[in-house]
Amino acid sequence: MPRSVNAVASRARRKKVLKQAKGYFGRRKNVWTVAKNAVEKGLQYQYRDRKARKRAFRALWIQRINAGARQYGMSYSVLMGKLNEKGIDINRKVLADLAMNEPEAFKAIVDQAK
C-alpha cells in the first residue's frame, strides 16, 4: 500500500504561518523554515510584551502622579499613603490622567488627602 500523507493539512499549516509572516523582510516572509522560526520568535515576544506593557504603563502613571504631587509639596509615596489612610480609593491610571489633563481636580484630591 502506498504511503499516504495529508498534503492538504500540511499546505494549510504552512500557508497559515506564511500569512502571519506577512510584512517581514527578506526570506523571513516567504521561505517556510525561516518564516516559521521568525513567526515563533515573534509570538514569544508578543506574549512577553503583553506583560511588560502593564509594567511600563504602571511606571508611567507613577511618574505622572509624582510630578503632579510635587507641585503641591508632596511626594508620590506620601500622597498614596495619605489617600489610603483617608480611604480615598482611586486607581493610578485615573490619578495620572487627572494630574495631566485636569489639574484642578487633581489639586482637589491632593487637598482632601492633606
PLY file of the C-alpha trace (Angstrom):
ply
format ascii 1.0
element vertex 114
property float x
property float y
property float z
element edge 113
property int vertex1
property int vertex2
end_header
0.00 0.00 0.00
1.44 3.41 -0.89
2.39 5.90 1.79
-0.33 8.44 2.42
0.47 11.96 3.55
-2.07 14.64 4.29
-0.75 17.28 1.89
-3.86 19.44 2.32
-3.30 19.88 6.06
0.46 20.39 5.63
-0.08 23.07 3.00
-2.73 24.79 5.14
-0.36 24.84 8.12
2.40 26.38 6.03
0.06 28.94 4.47
-1.11 29.97 7.94
2.46 30.61 9.12
3.44 32.42 5.90
0.36 34.62 6.26
1.49 35.51 9.80
4.94 36.38 8.39
3.44 38.95 6.01
5.37 42.21 6.24
8.62 40.60 7.35
11.79 41.46 5.44
13.66 39.20 3.01
13.39 35.43 3.28
11.57 35.73 6.60
8.36 36.36 4.66
8.42 33.63 2.00
10.80 30.77 2.92
8.99 28.22 5.09
11.75 27.32 7.58
12.94 30.90 8.04
9.38 32.23 8.30
8.41 29.55 10.83
11.30 30.50 13.11
10.59 34.22 12.73
6.88 33.79 13.50
7.56 31.59 16.54
10.02 34.17 17.90
7.54 36.95 17.20
4.84 35.12 19.16
7.24 34.72 22.10
7.93 38.46 22.07
4.21 39.17 21.82
3.45 37.03 24.88
6.29 38.58 26.90
5.46 42.14 25.94
1.78 41.86 26.86
3.06 41.51 30.43
5.78 44.15 30.04
3.29 46.74 28.74
1.34 46.54 32.00
4.53 47.20 33.99
5.56 50.06 31.70
2.20 51.80 31.98
2.14 51.47 35.75
5.61 53.06 35.91
4.44 55.89 33.65
1.37 56.55 35.79
3.50 56.66 38.94
5.89 59.20 37.33
2.98 61.41 36.31
1.34 61.24 39.75
4.69 62.01 41.40
5.24 65.04 39.15
1.72 66.28 39.89
2.02 65.70 43.64
5.36 67.50 43.89
3.72 70.68 42.54
1.75 70.71 45.79
4.71 69.92 48.06
4.11 66.20 48.43
5.88 63.13 47.11
4.18 60.21 45.39
4.60 57.83 48.31
3.29 60.35 50.85
0.29 61.12 48.63
-0.58 57.45 48.11
-0.16 56.78 51.83
-2.49 59.63 52.77
-5.06 58.65 50.15
-5.05 55.13 51.56
-5.30 56.50 55.12
-8.33 58.65 54.24
-9.99 55.76 52.40
-9.93 57.53 49.02
-9.94 54.60 46.65
-8.79 55.82 43.22
-6.51 53.92 40.90
-3.21 55.13 39.47
-4.45 55.24 35.88
-7.20 57.73 36.75
-4.95 59.73 39.10
-2.30 60.08 36.39
-4.91 61.20 33.87
-6.24 63.80 36.32
-2.72 65.03 37.09
-2.07 65.60 33.37
-5.40 66.74 31.99
-7.43 68.03 34.95
-5.03 69.81 37.34
-7.89 71.41 39.33
-9.48 68.03 40.04
-6.08 66.58 40.97
-5.46 69.51 43.32
-8.83 68.84 44.99
-7.82 65.23 45.59
-4.42 66.29 46.98
-6.14 68.82 49.29
-8.51 66.12 50.51
-5.57 63.84 51.23
-3.73 66.51 53.28
0 1
1 2
2 3
3 4
4 5
5 6
6 7
7 8
8 9
9 10
10 11
11 12
12 13
13 14
14 15
15 16
16 17
17 18
18 19
19 20
20 21
21 22
22 23
23 24
24 25
25 26
26 27
27 28
28 29
29 30
30 31
31 32
32 33
33 34
34 35
35 36
36 37
37 38
38 39
39 40
40 41
41 42
42 43
43 44
44 45
45 46
46 47
47 48
48 49
49 50
50 51
51 52
52 53
53 54
54 55
55 56
56 57
57 58
58 59
59 60
60 61
61 62
62 63
63 64
64 65
65 66
66 67
67 68
68 69
69 70
70 71
71 72
72 73
73 74
74 75
75 76
76 77
77 78
78 79
79 80
80 81
81 82
82 83
83 84
84 85
85 86
86 87
87 88
88 89
89 90
90 91
91 92
92 93
93 94
94 95
95 96
96 97
97 98
98 99
99 100
100 101
101 102
102 103
103 104
104 105
105 106
106 107
107 108
108 109
109 110
110 111
111 112
112 113
